[in-house]
Amino acid sequence: MVSIPYLDKADLGPLADAAASWKALPAKYDALQREFEQRVINHLKGHWDGDAAEAAFVTMGKARTEYENAATEAERIAKLLLDAHGEFAASQKQLHALLDEARNDHYKVYDDGRVEDVDPRQDSPTASASPGLAEERKKKLDSLVSRLTRVLELATAADEAASSALERDANGDSQSFNTSVYTTLDSVEADQAAALMNKKGRLSDAEITKLNLLLSANKNDPEFSRDFAVKTGGENMLSKYNELMSPPAGTTLSKEQLAQLKELKANLGTTIGTATTSDDHRKGGPDPEITKFQNDLLKAGQHDFNANPTESPYGLSGYQLTSSLMSEGKWDKDFLQDYGDALITAEKNGANAGQNPDAYWGYPRTLGTTNIGALDPMAGYMDALGHNPEASTEFLTSDATINGEKVDHLDYLLKDRHWPEGPGYTGDDKNPSGYNNLGHALESATSGRSFDDDGAPVKHTPERAALMKEVVDTIGGDPGLASDSPRDALRDSLGNMTAEYMADVQAAMGNEQGTIKSFGAEAGLDTSTLQPFLGTVGRDPDAYVAITEASQANTAIWMQQVAESNPSDFATAMENVAHPGGVVAGILSDARDQAIFDEHSASDKDFNDAVALGDKWAGRGLGMAVGAATSTAAPIVGTIAGWAVEDIQALVVDQIQQDTVDEAQHEARERYAEGREGVRSSSAESLRQAIAHSGLQMSEGDINVYAESVARASEDGYAAGTTWNSSTSGR
């Protein structure tokens, strides 16, 4: 690995000079060729004939070709050196920026790459007085280490590739110039990586480290990924991956070796995904070689791969291997559609027409001794959709014809398919239910971004909004689809989806004056299915927190919207936006109690821990509400930007946290009163904040009157929500 001091102090000037010199050579060779033709060949033509002349002119013709080849080789070496200089310069610039950042933030970077926190506050009373300081500093340190490692990886891969290219026989067969010299580091590195994947026999630890370095440095590079995939081939890719993840019986791997293999899985999956998208913007349509690679992966899905044939009768299928890799990176949308149809077709043609994937994908197939991967290929495929929003939306809103039967993708996955249980099937010890992976795909399909992306929200399209309505109608019409283990693993994702569509949720509960605006296309949710949907989903602590945070954040924004517009009937307008939030709070409050006291599936502590672990939906809910509000009231942008995220987020988190008590101490009437008071105070405080930041001039007495009116409105909504949820759940 290139060291920090080496890259930091490297003088790249000589390399730039060498590249410039080589770049100038082709013109000089062209000039020599023209001079040779004019002063030698053309001068002799017409003045010399005979056998000797014919032989001489043939030799001189070859010399002219050598001038051309010399110019071509010089041009390609110049391009290679320029590419190398560009890579090194970019890495050096990034390193300098990181070192500056580290110094400015009081971190010390050692020559061996270690980073130490030397902030003087760590040893002062400030640290103990600020519990979040240590965590914040640790996150920054981890980020610095990660980015420094990445820069050194890129520089190392470029250095080794440049060295390999320049050490190559630049003079071909020693009789002529070589016209096939590398011109980019990408092509060198792709050859190196493909050679490792095509090697016969198991790779050594050093070779796995080398392969990891090459893939990590280039996994998001379309040119490298394309060349690597084409040179390796689809079936061979899966075979070598299976071999690497399935060492022979009796092999003991260290923690470091296992970590290397897990890293390789992630790097290889991302690289292949990038390869499938490398021709998305290609002039003239798809790249035939990439199309062939994708088709080879599809065909290989039906094959069994066995890394150690003498040890067991069956290995993993191509579908299992591909899905394992597919859970990483961005993949081509059309390929994902074809792959999903092929996967469902395989299951429908398998054991019990898809009703027993345990038998179809399970024994005698087994994971290798590394235990990396998943026996249920649908789990990895769902995560692939979860990382590819366009593909997930298209797949979950479409169907396929299999054996003459129309199969709706969403119905098959949500209602018809039996999902195998256990970490061996999902590849995740913490989430042994495939419904968790299905949730990831649903989140991506309805939100327009990867399920684990905390970036800016994306406006809802008609297709995504319609899918959200279908999910609500399906589960609201049959709550059992998200109740009881293992289906309850869907709830956290459904909670995120509900938070994502909170404006539509609140609008369905009441939007008489049209103040509540959807974030993009309207979902048009129906209360008849929305209410049982919320009552079921809200029993999950994470879902409860996401929905509650988003609801209160939305209510605060709609109140700000009313305050900005200052309508003539101010009180009624405020009550209209407070009431829907109260209904949502009432449903969720009763759902929470069901989870704690009826189902015994969670405790107060579980719900409060969910609050403590993250409050992203308060901020994200604000972002979407502001985005919807600004379409009709531009002035709100400046107002919200100045205060809302910090103030409202803190308010929301404070309001939804409740004391941890046991059932004997917490009678129903006490729980109800506590929840009612919470929504009352939250609405009243949101109104006060809205007026304070709107510029309206009001007396404290008038503000108190309005605060009480919205408190009553939200209280009425809360009562309606709890009453409805209790009655429909039989409590």
GUBA-148650 format. One line per 2 residues: number of its first residue (from 0); for each residue x negated, y negated, z negated of C-alpha. Coordinates in steps of 0.2 Angstrom, whole numbers, plus 2048, in hexadecimal, padded with zeros to 3 digits. Layout:
residues N
NUM = X,Y,Z ~ ... $
//
This chain:
residues 731
0 = 800,800,800 ~ 7FA,7EF,804 $
2 = 7F5,7E6,7F4 ~ 7FC,7D5,7EE $
4 = 7EA,7CC,7EE ~ 7E6,7D3,7FF $
6 = 7F6,7CD,807 ~ 7F6,7BD,7FD $
8 = 7E4,7B8,803 ~ 7E4,7C0,814 $
10 = 7DD,7B4,821 ~ 7E8,7B7,831 $
12 = 7DF,7AA,83B ~ 7D3,7B7,844 $
14 = 7E1,7C2,848 ~ 7EB,7B3,850 $
16 = 7DB,7AF,85A ~ 7D9,7C1,860 $
18 = 7EB,7C1,866 ~ 7E8,7B1,86F $
20 = 7D9,7B7,877 ~ 7E1,7C7,87D $
22 = 7F0,7BD,883 ~ 7E4,7B3,88E $
24 = 7DC,7C2,896 ~ 7EA,7C7,8A2 $
26 = 7E9,7B7,8AC ~ 7D6,7B9,8AD $
28 = 7D7,7CB,8B3 ~ 7E4,7C5,8C0 $
30 = 7D8,7B7,8C6 ~ 7CA,7C4,8C7 $
32 = 7D5,7CF,8D2 ~ 7DA,7C1,8DD $
34 = 7C7,7BC,8DF ~ 7C3,7CE,8E2 $
36 = 7D0,7D0,8F0 ~ 7CB,7BF,8F8 $
38 = 7B8,7C0,8F7 ~ 7B6,7D3,8FA $
40 = 7C5,7DC,901 ~ 7CB,7CF,90C $
42 = 7BA,7CA,912 ~ 7B6,7DC,917 $
44 = 7C6,7DF,920 ~ 7C4,7DE,932 $
46 = 7B1,7DE,931 ~ 7AE,7F0,92B $
48 = 7B5,800,931 ~ 7B1,812,932 $
50 = 7B1,821,925 ~ 7A6,817,918 $
52 = 7B2,808,91A ~ 7C1,813,917 $
54 = 7BA,81A,907 ~ 7B4,809,901 $
56 = 7C5,802,903 ~ 7CE,810,8F9 $
58 = 7C1,80D,8EB ~ 7C4,7FA,8EC $
60 = 7D7,7FD,8EB ~ 7D5,807,8DB $
62 = 7CB,7F9,8D4 ~ 7D9,7ED,8D8 $
64 = 7E5,7F9,8CF ~ 7D9,7F9,8C0 $
66 = 7D9,7E6,8BF ~ 7EC,7E7,8BE $
68 = 7EB,7F5,8B1 ~ 7DF,7EB,8A7 $
70 = 7EA,7DB,8A7 ~ 7F9,7E6,8A2 $
72 = 7EF,7EE,893 ~ 7E9,7DD,88E $
74 = 7FB,7D6,88E ~ 801,7E4,884 $
76 = 7F3,7E3,877 ~ 7F6,7D1,875 $
78 = 809,7D4,872 ~ 804,7E1,865 $
80 = 7F8,7D5,85C ~ 805,7C7,85D $
82 = 812,7D3,855 ~ 806,7D8,848 $
84 = 801,7C6,844 ~ 814,7C2,843 $
86 = 817,7D0,837 ~ 809,7CC,82C $
88 = 80C,7B9,82B ~ 81E,7BC,827 $
90 = 81A,7C8,819 ~ 80C,7BC,812 $
92 = 819,7AD,813 ~ 826,7B8,809 $
94 = 818,7BD,7FC ~ 813,7AB,7FA $
96 = 825,7A6,7F7 ~ 828,7B4,7EA $
98 = 818,7B0,7E1 ~ 81D,79D,7E0 $
100 = 82E,7A3,7DA ~ 826,7AE,7CD $
102 = 81B,7A0,7C6 ~ 829,793,7C6 $
104 = 834,79F,7BC ~ 827,7A4,7B0 $
106 = 823,7B6,7B6 ~ 811,7BC,7B8 $
108 = 80D,7C7,7C7 ~ 7FE,7D2,7C5 $
110 = 7F3,7D8,7D3 ~ 7F9,7E9,7D2 $
112 = 80B,7E3,7D4 ~ 811,7E3,7C2 $
114 = 81C,7D5,7BD ~ 81D,7CE,7AB $
116 = 829,7C2,7A4 ~ 81F,7B4,79B $
118 = 82D,7A8,798 ~ 829,7A0,787 $
120 = 83B,7A1,783 ~ 83A,7B4,781 $
122 = 831,7B1,770 ~ 83B,7A3,76A $
124 = 84B,7A1,761 ~ 853,79C,771 $
126 = 853,7AE,777 ~ 85C,7B6,768 $
128 = 868,7A7,769 ~ 86C,7AC,77B $
130 = 871,7BE,77D ~ 872,7BD,78F $
132 = 860,7B6,792 ~ 857,7C6,790 $
134 = 863,7CE,79D ~ 862,7C0,7A9 $
136 = 84F,7C0,7A8 ~ 84E,7D3,7AB $
138 = 859,7D1,7BA ~ 84E,7C4,7C1 $
140 = 83E,7CF,7BE ~ 846,7DE,7C6 $
142 = 84B,7D3,7D5 ~ 839,7CD,7D6 $
144 = 831,7DE,7D5 ~ 83D,7E5,7E2 $
146 = 83A,7D7,7EF ~ 827,7D7,7EC $
148 = 827,7EA,7EF ~ 831,7E7,7FF $
150 = 825,7DA,806 ~ 816,7E6,802 $
152 = 81F,7F4,80B ~ 822,7EA,81A $
154 = 810,7E4,81B ~ 809,7F6,818 $
156 = 814,7FD,826 ~ 80E,7F0,832 $
158 = 7FC,7F2,82D ~ 7FC,804,82F $
160 = 806,803,840 ~ 7FA,7F6,847 $
162 = 7EB,800,842 ~ 7F2,810,84A $
164 = 7F6,807,85A ~ 7E5,7FF,85B $
166 = 7DC,80F,858 ~ 7E5,818,865 $
168 = 7DB,81C,875 ~ 7DD,80B,87E $
170 = 7D4,812,88D ~ 7DE,821,892 $
172 = 7D4,82E,89A ~ 7C4,824,89A $
174 = 7C6,821,8AD ~ 7D4,814,8AD $
176 = 7DC,808,8A2 ~ 7EB,80E,897 $
178 = 7FB,805,89C ~ 805,80D,88E $
180 = 7FE,804,880 ~ 80A,7FF,872 $
182 = 811,7ED,872 ~ 81B,7ED,862 $
184 = 818,7F4,850 ~ 82A,7FA,851 $
186 = 825,807,85F ~ 816,80C,855 $
188 = 820,80F,845 ~ 82E,818,84E $
190 = 822,824,855 ~ 81A,827,844 $
192 = 82A,82A,83C ~ 831,835,84A $
194 = 821,83F,849 ~ 824,843,837 $
196 = 836,848,83A ~ 831,853,848 $
198 = 823,85B,83F ~ 824,86E,83C $
200 = 825,873,82A ~ 828,86A,81A $
202 = 820,859,818 ~ 814,856,80B $
204 = 816,849,7FD ~ 80B,83D,806 $
206 = 814,83F,816 ~ 825,83C,80D $
208 = 81E,82D,806 ~ 818,827,817 $
210 = 829,82B,81F ~ 832,821,811 $
212 = 827,812,814 ~ 82A,812,826 $
214 = 83D,814,824 ~ 83E,807,816 $
216 = 835,7FA,81F ~ 83F,7FC,82F $
218 = 850,804,82A ~ 859,7F4,830 $
220 = 84F,7F1,840 ~ 85A,7F6,84F $
222 = 84B,7F9,85B ~ 842,804,84E $
224 = 851,80E,849 ~ 856,811,85B $
226 = 845,818,860 ~ 844,822,851 $
228 = 855,82A,853 ~ 852,82E,865 $
230 = 841,835,863 ~ 847,840,854 $
232 = 858,846,85B ~ 868,849,852 $
234 = 867,85B,84E ~ 854,85B,849 $
236 = 858,84C,83E ~ 864,856,834 $
238 = 859,865,834 ~ 84A,85C,82D $
240 = 855,852,820 ~ 85C,863,81A $
242 = 84B,86A,819 ~ 844,85B,80F $
244 = 853,85C,803 ~ 852,86F,800 $
246 = 841,874,7FB ~ 83E,887,7F9 $
248 = 844,890,7EA ~ 838,88F,7DB $
250 = 832,87D,7E1 ~ 831,871,7D2 $
252 = 833,85F,7D6 ~ 82D,851,7CB $
254 = 838,842,7C7 ~ 82D,838,7D3 $
256 = 830,845,7E1 ~ 842,845,7DE $
258 = 843,832,7DF ~ 839,832,7EF $
260 = 846,83E,7F7 ~ 855,833,7F1 $
262 = 84C,824,7F8 ~ 84A,82D,808 $
264 = 85C,832,809 ~ 861,820,808 $
266 = 853,81A,814 ~ 857,827,821 $
268 = 86A,824,820 ~ 868,811,822 $
270 = 85C,814,830 ~ 868,820,83A $
272 = 876,814,837 ~ 86D,806,83E $
274 = 868,811,84D ~ 87A,814,851 $
276 = 87E,801,851 ~ 86E,7FD,85B $
278 = 877,7FC,86B ~ 887,7F2,865 $
280 = 882,7E2,86F ~ 878,7EA,87D $
282 = 87B,7E3,88E ~ 883,7F1,89A $
284 = 88B,7FA,88C ~ 886,808,880 $
286 = 874,80F,881 ~ 876,820,888 $
288 = 868,827,87D ~ 871,821,86D $
290 = 881,828,874 ~ 879,838,876 $
292 = 871,837,864 ~ 883,834,85D $
294 = 88A,842,867 ~ 87D,84E,861 $
296 = 881,849,84F ~ 893,84D,852 $
298 = 88F,85E,85A ~ 883,862,84C $
300 = 891,860,83F ~ 897,871,844 $
302 = 887,87A,841 ~ 880,881,831 $
304 = 86E,87C,82C ~ 864,887,820 $
306 = 853,880,81B ~ 84E,891,813 $
308 = 857,89F,81C ~ 850,8AD,812 $
310 = 857,8A6,802 ~ 86A,8A4,806 $
312 = 876,8A9,814 ~ 87C,897,817 $
314 = 875,886,817 ~ 87E,875,818 $
316 = 889,871,827 ~ 884,862,832 $
318 = 893,859,82C ~ 88D,85A,81A $
320 = 87C,854,81F ~ 882,846,82A $
322 = 88F,840,81D ~ 881,840,810 $
324 = 877,834,81A ~ 886,82B,820 $
326 = 889,824,80E ~ 87B,818,811 $
328 = 87A,809,81D ~ 885,802,82B $
330 = 88B,80E,839 ~ 892,80C,84A $
332 = 8A5,809,848 ~ 8AA,815,857 $
334 = 89F,823,851 ~ 8A7,822,840 $
336 = 8B8,824,848 ~ 8B2,833,852 $
338 = 8A9,83A,843 ~ 8B9,838,838 $
340 = 8C4,841,845 ~ 8B7,84F,847 $
342 = 8B6,851,834 ~ 8C9,852,831 $
344 = 8CA,85E,840 ~ 8BE,86A,838 $
346 = 8C8,86A,828 ~ 8D8,86C,831 $
348 = 8D1,87B,83A ~ 8C9,881,82A $
350 = 8D0,889,81A ~ 8E2,887,818 $
352 = 8E3,879,825 ~ 8DA,86C,81A $
354 = 8E2,871,80A ~ 8D3,87A,803 $
356 = 8C3,870,807 ~ 8BB,878,7F7 $
358 = 8BA,888,800 ~ 8B6,881,811 $
360 = 8A8,876,80C ~ 8A2,880,7FC $
362 = 89B,891,7F8 ~ 891,898,800 $
364 = 88A,887,805 ~ 880,87F,7F7 $
366 = 876,86F,7F5 ~ 863,871,7F4 $
368 = 85A,872,7E4 ~ 858,85F,7E5 $
370 = 86B,85E,7E3 ~ 86B,84F,7EF $
372 = 87A,84D,7FA ~ 88C,853,7F9 $
374 = 895,863,7FD ~ 8A5,859,802 $
376 = 8A0,84F,812 ~ 8B0,845,811 $
378 = 8A9,83C,801 ~ 89A,836,80B $
380 = 8A4,831,819 ~ 8B0,827,80E $
382 = 8A1,81E,807 ~ 89B,81B,819 $
384 = 8AC,813,81D ~ 8AA,809,80C $
386 = 89B,801,813 ~ 8A2,7FE,825 $
388 = 8B2,7F3,823 ~ 8B6,7F3,836 $
390 = 8B5,805,837 ~ 8BF,809,827 $
392 = 8CD,7FD,82C ~ 8CE,805,83D $
394 = 8CD,817,837 ~ 8DA,815,828 $
396 = 8E7,80C,833 ~ 8E6,819,841 $
398 = 8E9,82C,844 ~ 8E3,83A,84E $
400 = 8EA,849,858 ~ 8E3,859,852 $
402 = 8E9,86A,859 ~ 8F8,861,860 $
404 = 8FD,859,850 ~ 8FD,847,84C $
406 = 8F2,844,83C ~ 8F4,833,833 $
408 = 8E2,830,82C ~ 8E9,827,81C $
410 = 8F6,833,819 ~ 8EA,842,81B $
412 = 8DD,83A,80F ~ 8E9,833,802 $
414 = 8F7,83F,802 ~ 8F3,84F,80B $
416 = 8E1,854,808 ~ 8DC,85D,7F8 $
418 = 8CB,855,7F2 ~ 8BF,861,7EB $
420 = 8B9,85C,7D9 ~ 8A8,85C,7D1 $
422 = 898,852,7D3 ~ 891,85F,7DF $
424 = 89F,85B,7EB ~ 89D,848,7EA $
426 = 88A,847,7E6 ~ 88D,83C,7D8 $
428 = 88D,842,7C6 ~ 896,832,7BF $
430 = 8A4,833,7CC ~ 8A8,846,7CF $
432 = 8B9,841,7D8 ~ 8B9,83E,7EB $
434 = 8C8,833,7E8 ~ 8BB,826,7E2 $
436 = 8B3,827,7F3 ~ 8C4,825,7FB $
438 = 8C6,816,7F1 ~ 8B6,80E,7F8 $
440 = 8BD,810,80A ~ 8CE,808,805 $
442 = 8C5,7FA,7FD ~ 8BB,7F7,80C $
444 = 8C9,7F9,818 ~ 8D4,7EC,80F $
446 = 8C7,7DF,80B ~ 8BC,7DE,81A $
448 = 8AC,7E0,811 ~ 8A2,7EF,809 $
450 = 8AA,7F6,7F9 ~ 89A,7F1,7F0 $
452 = 897,7E0,7F7 ~ 899,7D2,7EB $
454 = 897,7C5,7F8 ~ 8A4,7B8,7FF $
456 = 8B5,7BF,802 ~ 8BC,7C1,814 $
458 = 8CC,7BB,81A ~ 8D9,7C8,81B $
460 = 8DE,7CE,82D ~ 8EF,7D4,832 $
462 = 8E9,7E6,833 ~ 8E1,7E6,822 $
464 = 8F0,7DD,81A ~ 8FB,7EA,822 $
466 = 8F1,7F8,81B ~ 8F1,7F0,809 $
468 = 904,7F0,80A ~ 904,802,810 $
470 = 8F9,808,802 ~ 904,7FE,7F5 $
472 = 914,806,7FD ~ 90D,817,7FD $
474 = 907,818,7EB ~ 915,80D,7E4 $
476 = 921,819,7EC ~ 918,828,7E5 $
478 = 90D,822,7D5 ~ 907,834,7D3 $
480 = 8FB,831,7E2 ~ 8F1,826,7D6 $
482 = 8F5,82E,7C5 ~ 8ED,83C,7BB $
484 = 8DC,843,7BE ~ 8D4,844,7CB $
486 = 8DF,838,7D5 ~ 8DD,82B,7C7 $
488 = 8CB,828,7CE ~ 8D4,81D,7DB $
490 = 8DA,810,7CF ~ 8CA,806,7CD $
492 = 8C9,803,7E0 ~ 8DC,800,7E1 $
494 = 8DA,7F3,7D3 ~ 8CC,7EA,7DD $
496 = 8D8,7EB,7ED ~ 8E6,7E3,7E2 $
498 = 8DB,7D5,7DC ~ 8D6,7D2,7EE $
500 = 8E8,7D0,7F3 ~ 8ED,7C7,7E3 $
502 = 8F5,7B8,7EC ~ 900,7C4,7F5 $
504 = 904,7CD,7E5 ~ 909,7BD,7DC $
506 = 913,7B7,7EC ~ 91D,7C7,7EB $
508 = 922,7C4,7D9 ~ 928,7B2,7DD $
510 = 923,7A4,7E8 ~ 932,799,7EA $
512 = 929,789,7EF ~ 91C,792,7FA $
514 = 90D,78C,7F0 ~ 905,79D,7EF $
516 = 8FB,7A0,7FF ~ 8F4,7B0,806 $
518 = 8E1,7B1,809 ~ 8E3,7B4,81C $
520 = 8F1,7BF,822 ~ 900,7C2,817 $
522 = 902,7D4,810 ~ 915,7D2,80D $
524 = 915,7DD,7FE ~ 926,7E4,7F7 $
526 = 929,7E3,7E4 ~ 932,7F4,7E5 $
528 = 922,7FC,7E8 ~ 916,7EF,7E2 $
530 = 91C,7F0,7D0 ~ 91A,803,7CE $
532 = 909,801,7D7 ~ 903,7F5,7CA $
534 = 909,7FF,7BC ~ 900,80E,7C1 $
536 = 8F0,805,7C7 ~ 8EF,7FA,7B7 $
538 = 8EC,809,7AC ~ 8DA,809,7B1 $
540 = 8CF,7FD,7A7 ~ 8C5,7F7,7B6 $
542 = 8D4,7F5,7C0 ~ 8DD,7EC,7B2 $
544 = 8CF,7E0,7B0 ~ 8CD,7DC,7C3 $
546 = 8E0,7D9,7C5 ~ 8E2,7CF,7B6 $
548 = 8D3,7C4,7BA ~ 8D8,7C1,7CB $
550 = 8EA,7BD,7C6 ~ 8E5,7B0,7B9 $
552 = 8D9,7A8,7C5 ~ 8E6,7A7,7D3 $
554 = 8F2,79F,7C7 ~ 8E6,792,7C2 $
556 = 8E2,78E,7D4 ~ 8F5,78D,7D8 $
558 = 8F7,781,7C9 ~ 8E9,777,7D0 $
560 = 8F1,776,7E1 ~ 901,770,7D9 $
562 = 8F8,763,7CF ~ 8EF,75D,7DE $
564 = 8FF,75B,7E8 ~ 909,753,7D9 $
566 = 91B,758,7DF ~ 92A,74F,7D9 $
568 = 930,75E,7CE ~ 91F,761,7C6 $
570 = 926,76D,7B9 ~ 92F,778,7C4 $
572 = 921,779,7D0 ~ 915,77E,7C2 $
574 = 921,78B,7BB ~ 923,793,7CC $
576 = 910,797,7CD ~ 90F,79C,7BB $
578 = 91D,7A9,7BB ~ 916,7B5,7C7 $
580 = 906,7B6,7BD ~ 910,7BA,7AE $
582 = 919,7C8,7B7 ~ 908,7D0,7BC $
584 = 902,7CE,7AA ~ 911,7D6,7A3 $
586 = 910,7E5,7AE ~ 8FD,7E7,7AB $
588 = 8FF,7E5,798 ~ 90C,7F3,797 $
590 = 901,7FE,7A3 ~ 8F2,7FB,797 $
592 = 8FD,801,788 ~ 902,810,792 $
594 = 8F0,815,796 ~ 8EB,812,783 $
596 = 8FA,819,77A ~ 903,825,786 $
598 = 8F6,82C,792 ~ 8E8,82A,785 $
600 = 8DD,828,795 ~ 8D5,818,78E $
602 = 8D3,80E,77F ~ 8D3,7FB,77B $
604 = 8C0,7FC,77A ~ 8C0,803,78C $
606 = 8CA,7F4,792 ~ 8BF,7E8,789 $
608 = 8AF,7F0,78F ~ 8B6,7EE,7A1 $
610 = 8B7,7DC,79D ~ 8A6,7DB,796 $
612 = 89E,7E4,7A5 ~ 8A3,7D8,7B2 $
614 = 8AF,7CA,7B5 ~ 8AC,7C8,7C8 $
616 = 8BE,7C8,7CC ~ 8C1,7B7,7C3 $
618 = 8B4,7AF,7CF ~ 8B9,7B9,7DE $
620 = 8CC,7B6,7DB ~ 8C8,7A3,7DA $
622 = 8BF,7A4,7EA ~ 8CD,7AC,7F4 $
624 = 8DA,7A1,7EC ~ 8D0,791,7F0 $
626 = 8CE,798,802 ~ 8E0,79A,804 $
628 = 8E5,78A,7FC ~ 8D9,780,806 $
630 = 8E2,784,816 ~ 8F0,778,811 $
632 = 8E8,76D,804 ~ 8D6,768,808 $
634 = 8D3,75D,7F9 ~ 8D3,76C,7ED $
636 = 8C2,772,7F4 ~ 8B8,764,7EB $
638 = 8C3,765,7DB ~ 8C1,778,7D9 $
640 = 8AE,778,7DE ~ 8AA,76D,7CF $
642 = 8B2,777,7C1 ~ 8BD,785,7C4 $
644 = 8B2,794,7C6 ~ 8A9,791,7B6 $
646 = 8B7,78B,7AB ~ 8C5,796,7B2 $
648 = 8BA,7A5,7B2 ~ 8B6,7A3,79F $
650 = 8C8,7A0,79B ~ 8CE,7B0,7A5 $
652 = 8C1,7BB,79C ~ 8C5,7B4,78B $
654 = 8D8,7B7,78D ~ 8D8,7C9,793 $
656 = 8CD,7CF,785 ~ 8D7,7D7,777 $
658 = 8D2,7DD,766 ~ 8CE,7F0,765 $
660 = 8DA,7F9,759 ~ 8E2,80A,757 $
662 = 8F3,80F,75A ~ 8F9,80F,748 $
664 = 8F3,7FD,746 ~ 8FB,7F7,756 $
666 = 90D,7F8,757 ~ 917,7F5,767 $
668 = 91E,7E5,762 ~ 90C,7DE,75D $
670 = 905,7E3,76D ~ 913,7DB,777 $
672 = 911,7CB,76D ~ 8FF,7CA,76F $
674 = 900,7CC,782 ~ 90E,7C0,783 $
676 = 904,7B3,779 ~ 8F5,7B6,784 $
678 = 8FE,7B2,795 ~ 907,7A3,78D $
680 = 8F6,79B,787 ~ 8ED,7A0,797 $
682 = 8FB,797,7A2 ~ 8FB,788,797 $
684 = 8E8,786,797 ~ 8E8,788,7AA $
686 = 8F4,77A,7AC ~ 8EA,76F,7A0 $
688 = 8DB,772,7AA ~ 8E4,76F,7BB $
690 = 8EA,75E,7B5 ~ 8DA,759,7AD $
692 = 8D0,75C,7BE ~ 8DD,756,7CA $
694 = 8DC,743,7C5 ~ 8EE,742,7C0 $
696 = 8F1,735,7B2 ~ 8FD,73D,7A5 $
698 = 900,73B,792 ~ 8FC,748,786 $
700 = 90E,74A,782 ~ 913,74D,795 $
702 = 905,75A,796 ~ 90B,763,787 $
704 = 91C,764,78F ~ 916,76B,79F $
706 = 90B,777,796 ~ 919,77E,78C $
708 = 924,77F,79C ~ 917,78A,7A5 $
710 = 914,794,795 ~ 927,798,795 $
712 = 927,79C,7A7 ~ 918,7A8,7A6 $
714 = 920,7B0,796 ~ 930,7B3,79F $
716 = 926,7BC,7AD ~ 91C,7C6,7A0 $
718 = 92C,7CC,798 ~ 933,7D1,7A9 $
720 = 923,7DA,7AD ~ 922,7E4,79D $
722 = 935,7E8,79D ~ 934,7EE,7AF $
724 = 924,7F9,7AC ~ 92B,800,79C $
726 = 93B,805,7A4 ~ 934,80D,7B3 $
728 = 927,817,7AA ~ 934,81E,79D $
730 = 92D,815,78E $
//
